[in-house]
Amino acid sequence: MPEVPQPVRPAVMIDIDRERDHWRHRYQSLPRARAMRSFARYWPVLCAAYDVYLNHPRVEPAEGLALFLRRESVALSLLSEAEAGQVFAHVWERIRDATSAGPRDL
């Protein structure tokens, strides 16, 4: 049986400094933001979602979530698995929105 090629995702250049700035002004709306007390404590969790995308760009969201949940910064955070899943979904939605518009900087 011939293999079906996986669809190729468009290339995305992620400006991590711009992403940090984006989330610095929005992290308060994410789960447990008050409990984590500062953006400096939340950023490693957000960064873990980008790390999964950059290291596994063709992975399906469910598998990406599993990889994200195993990241040390996520496991050591105050987030429950469901809350961490919400954070992951927000970050991947931002990446997906950028890739659906075609190759560009994020």
Backbone torsions as a table, in degrees:
resi	resn	phi	psi	omega
1	MET	NA	126.9	-178.2
2	PRO	-68.9	144.9	178.7
3	GLU	-78.4	140.1	177.4
4	VAL	-90.3	122.5	-178.8
5	PRO	-67.2	142.7	177.8
6	GLN	-74.1	144.7	177.7
7	PRO	-63.6	142.8	-179.0
8	VAL	-87.7	127.1	175.9
9	ARG	-81.4	142.4	177.8
10	PRO	-64.3	150.9	178.8
11	ALA	-69.5	139.8	178.1
12	VAL	-129.8	127.6	174.6
13	MET	-94.2	116.7	-178.5
14	ILE	-99.9	118.5	175.0
15	ASP	-89.2	96.5	-172.3
16	ILE	-64.4	-29.3	175.9
17	ASP	-66.6	-40.4	177.5
18	ARG	-67.4	-38.4	178.1
19	GLU	-64.7	-41.5	177.7
20	ARG	-60.0	-42.7	177.4
21	ASP	-62.8	-43.6	178.5
22	HIS	-56.7	-51.1	-175.9
23	TRP	-74.7	-27.8	178.3
24	ARG	-57.2	-34.8	-178.3
25	HIS	-91.8	-1.4	-176.4
26	ARG	-129.8	-7.6	-173.2
27	TYR	-64.4	-24.2	-178.3
28	GLN	-60.5	-22.2	179.3
29	SER	-86.7	-3.6	-179.8
30	LEU	-86.5	158.9	-178.6
31	PRO	-55.5	137.1	174.6
32	ARG	60.6	22.0	-179.1
33	ALA	-59.2	-41.4	-179.8
34	ARG	-66.4	-38.7	-179.2
35	ALA	-67.9	-31.0	-179.3
36	MET	-82.1	-12.4	169.1
37	ARG	71.0	-27.0	-178.3
38	SER	-153.9	158.0	177.2
39	PHE	-63.9	-35.3	-179.7
40	ALA	-58.4	-31.5	178.4
41	ARG	-83.5	-23.9	-178.6
42	TYR	-87.1	-31.8	-174.8
43	TRP	-54.4	-43.0	179.8
44	PRO	-58.3	-32.4	177.7
45	VAL	-68.3	-47.4	178.1
46	LEU	-61.5	-43.3	-179.0
47	CYS	-61.0	-33.8	179.2
48	ALA	-61.4	-34.6	178.4
49	ALA	-67.4	-41.3	176.2
50	TYR	-64.6	-39.3	179.4
51	ASP	-59.8	-43.5	178.6
52	VAL	-62.2	-45.5	-179.3
53	TYR	-62.0	-45.8	-176.7
54	LEU	-67.7	-34.1	-179.4
55	ASN	-88.3	-17.4	-178.3
56	HIS	-140.5	62.6	-172.0
57	PRO	-65.1	-19.3	-177.4
58	ARG	-103.5	4.3	-177.6
59	VAL	-71.8	146.4	175.4
60	GLU	-70.9	152.8	-177.9
61	PRO	-53.8	-39.9	-178.9
62	ALA	-64.1	-41.2	178.3
63	GLU	-71.1	-37.0	176.0
64	GLY	-60.9	-41.4	177.7
65	LEU	-62.1	-42.8	178.7
66	ALA	-60.9	-41.8	177.4
67	LEU	-65.0	-41.1	179.0
68	PHE	-61.3	-45.2	-178.0
69	LEU	-64.0	-23.6	179.2
70	ARG	-87.0	-8.2	178.3
71	ARG	-65.4	138.3	-176.9
72	GLU	-57.0	-43.4	-178.2
73	SER	-62.9	-31.9	178.8
74	VAL	-77.2	-46.7	-178.4
75	ALA	-61.7	-34.1	-178.8
76	LEU	-87.5	-5.1	-179.3
77	SER	-76.6	173.5	178.5
78	LEU	-82.9	0.5	-175.1
79	LEU	-78.1	138.8	170.3
80	SER	-74.2	170.7	178.8
81	GLU	-61.0	-41.3	179.7
82	ALA	-65.4	-42.1	178.9
83	GLU	-66.0	-42.2	177.4
84	ALA	-61.8	-37.3	176.3
85	GLY	-61.2	-37.7	177.2
86	GLN	-65.0	-43.3	178.9
87	VAL	-61.5	-47.8	178.9
88	PHE	-56.7	-44.9	-179.2
89	ALA	-61.6	-40.5	178.7
90	HIS	-62.9	-45.7	-179.0
91	VAL	-66.6	-45.8	-178.6
92	TRP	-68.1	-29.8	175.6
93	GLU	-64.8	-41.9	177.6
94	ARG	-61.7	-43.3	178.3
95	ILE	-66.3	-44.8	-179.2
96	ARG	-61.4	-41.7	177.8
97	ASP	-60.5	-39.9	179.8
98	ALA	-67.9	-39.3	-177.1
99	THR	-77.6	-26.1	179.4
100	SER	-72.1	-19.9	178.0
101	ALA	-85.9	-1.1	-178.1
102	GLY	99.2	173.4	-178.1
103	PRO	-59.5	128.3	177.7
104	ARG	-168.4	175.5	177.3
105	ASP	-80.3	146.3	175.9
106	LEU	-110.1	NA	NA
